[in-house]
């Protein structure tokens, strides 16, 4: 099945504001409730299962040997019709 973007939001933000988004998302995730994302008149609500595949990726884009653009991507992924097996939880954020 081809990838389909259901919702996207991108904007320059202050670090403190990004942290507030992460805190709000973490609280919703921990409570087990639905998560609703809204921006620019669009919204989507998803039910995140108890077990998900969690990926953290740090990337550098640009020409080799020259300053580029760095990114940190956090991704939660799950099958719409199944619950994953889970991992060992060994990731640490310091």
C-alpha positions as CSV (number, residue, x, y, z in Angstrom):
1,X,0.0,0.0,0.0
2,X,1.4,3.4,-0.9
3,X,2.2,5.9,1.9
4,X,-0.6,8.4,2.5
5,X,-0.1,11.6,4.5
6,X,-3.2,12.1,6.7
7,X,-2.0,15.2,8.5
8,X,1.0,17.4,8.5
9,X,2.1,20.5,10.3
10,X,5.4,22.3,9.9
11,X,6.4,25.7,11.4
12,X,9.4,27.4,13.1
13,X,9.0,27.1,16.8
14,X,10.9,28.1,19.9
15,X,12.5,25.2,21.8
16,X,10.3,25.9,24.8
17,X,7.1,25.7,22.7
18,X,8.3,22.4,21.1
19,X,8.9,21.0,24.6
20,X,5.3,22.0,25.5
21,X,4.0,20.1,22.5
22,X,6.0,17.0,23.6
23,X,4.7,17.3,27.2
24,X,1.1,17.5,26.0
25,X,1.5,14.6,23.7
26,X,3.3,12.5,26.4
27,X,0.4,13.2,28.8
28,X,-2.2,12.0,26.2
29,X,-0.1,9.0,25.4
30,X,0.4,8.0,29.0
31,X,-3.3,8.4,29.8
32,X,-4.3,6.0,27.0
33,X,-6.8,8.5,25.5
34,X,-7.1,9.4,21.9
35,X,-4.7,11.9,20.5
36,X,-6.0,14.8,18.4
37,X,-3.7,16.9,16.3
38,X,-5.0,20.2,14.9
39,X,-3.5,22.9,12.8
40,X,-4.6,25.3,10.0
41,X,-8.2,24.2,10.2
42,X,-7.3,20.5,9.8
43,X,-7.4,17.9,12.5
44,X,-7.0,14.1,13.0
45,X,-7.7,11.9,16.0
46,X,-5.8,8.7,16.5
47,X,-6.0,5.9,19.1
48,X,-2.5,4.8,20.0
49,X,-2.4,1.2,21.1
50,X,-0.5,0.1,24.3
51,X,2.4,-1.2,22.3
52,X,4.0,0.6,19.3
53,X,7.2,0.5,17.4
54,X,9.2,3.6,18.5
55,X,12.0,4.9,16.3
56,X,14.4,7.8,16.9
57,X,16.6,9.0,14.1
58,X,19.2,11.7,13.8
59,X,20.0,12.8,10.3
60,X,22.3,15.3,8.5
61,X,21.3,16.4,5.0
62,X,23.5,18.4,2.7
63,X,26.7,18.1,0.7
64,X,29.4,15.9,2.1
65,X,32.0,17.9,4.0
66,X,29.9,21.1,4.2
67,X,27.5,22.3,6.9
68,X,24.1,20.9,6.4
69,X,20.7,20.6,8.1
70,X,20.3,18.4,11.2
71,X,17.1,16.8,12.3
72,X,15.8,14.6,15.1
73,X,12.8,12.5,14.1
74,X,10.6,10.6,16.6
75,X,8.2,8.1,15.1
76,X,5.5,5.9,16.5
77,X,4.3,3.2,14.2
78,X,1.7,0.4,14.5
79,X,-0.5,-1.7,12.4
80,X,-4.1,-0.4,12.2
81,X,-5.4,-3.9,12.9
82,X,-2.8,-5.4,15.2
83,X,-0.9,-4.8,18.4
84,X,2.9,-5.0,18.3
85,X,5.1,-7.2,20.5
86,X,7.1,-4.4,22.1
87,X,10.8,-3.9,22.6
88,X,13.2,-3.9,25.6
89,X,12.8,-0.1,26.3
90,X,16.6,0.4,26.2
91,X,16.5,4.0,24.7
92,X,17.6,6.7,27.1
93,X,17.1,10.5,26.6
94,X,19.5,12.5,28.8
